[in-house]
Amino acid sequence: PRCKLSIPRQNHRHEQKSVTSLHSYVDVSEEADRDIASMQEWAQAYGVQQIPGVQLTSDDGRDIYATTVEDVPAGNVVMYVPANIYLSSWGSKAELGELTEAEDLIRRLNGEESLPLFYIFVKILLEYQNGEE
């Protein structure tokens, strides 16, 4: 399966700053190698910041982790991720609104502790659906 990824770009041809979109397609299948460079470009475009000396890497093309290439003093913040771009149950629920009927059903099935995961799951399904359009 392929999913559309939008990367905002600054358009420098005009005095006013405007944002255009660059659409690329990402293979989201389980066995696909991860494109770290494109992910970092997308993340930076949406406000993710990292200090010099920290990089994302992968040994197998699938699992990504942060490493340092320079000494970084203990206790330093190495990466900032704006709250509006990470996936959370509270953010998903705020965006989707309260799904009362579904929540009631989950509660009747003694699954109240799973409500946060339910909202994340619904958000992922909607994003996947939108990415296919």
Secondary structure as UniProt FT lines:
FT   STRAND          2..11
FT   TURN            12..13
FT   STRAND          18..27
FT   TURN            30..31
FT   HELIX           36..45
FT   TURN            46..47
FT   STRAND          49..50
FT   TURN            52..53
FT   STRAND          54..58
FT   STRAND          64..68
FT   TURN            74..75
FT   STRAND          79..80
FT   HELIX           83..85
FT   HELIX           89..96
FT   HELIX           100..108
FT   TURN            109..110
FT   HELIX           112..114
FT   HELIX           115..132
//
